[in-house]
Amino acid sequence: MEENDPYRQVLVSMAPEAPTIPVFPALNWTYQNGLYCIAEADADALLDYGENALPLFAHRYGQYQRQIRIILDALAGP
C-alpha cells in the first residue's frame, strides 16, 4: 500500500485517541491512636477510583485496542 493512498489516509485518520489513565485521588492521611487514617470523603474518593474509574478505563482501553487492531489489520492487508 502506497504512502499517498487515499484509503490508507482515511484509515489512519480513523485512529482513535487513547483513553487517559485516571488520576489517583489525593488523600489526606492523619495519624491517630497509633494508626494512619483517612477521612470518610477520602475513603469515598478511593473507593470510587477502584470501583468506577479503573474499570471504566479498562473498558475504554479494551475498546481502543480493538479499534486499533482493526485499523492495523486493514493497513496490513492487500
LINJO-V972054 format. One record per pair of residues at least 6 apart in sequence whose ideal C-beta (glycine too) atoms are under 8 Angstrom apart, sorted by the first residue. I is the first residue (numbers start at 1). J is the second residue. D is the distance in whole Angstrom. If there is no record, write none. Layout:
{{I;J;D} {I;J;D}}
This chain:
{{1;7;7} {1;8;5} {1;75;7} {2;8;7} {8;75;6} {11;71;5} {11;74;5} {11;75;6} {12;71;8} {12;75;8} {14;71;6} {15;67;8} {15;68;7} {15;71;6} {16;64;6} {16;67;5} {16;68;7} {18;61;8} {18;64;6} {19;57;6} {19;60;4} {19;61;6} {19;64;6} {21;57;6} {22;49;7} {22;53;4} {22;54;7} {22;56;8} {22;57;5} {24;49;6} {25;42;7} {25;45;4} {25;46;6} {25;48;8} {25;49;5} {27;38;5} {27;42;5} {27;45;7} {27;46;6} {28;38;7} {28;39;6} {28;42;6} {29;36;5} {29;37;7} {29;38;6} {30;36;7} {30;37;5} {30;38;8} {30;39;8} {31;37;7} {38;46;7}}
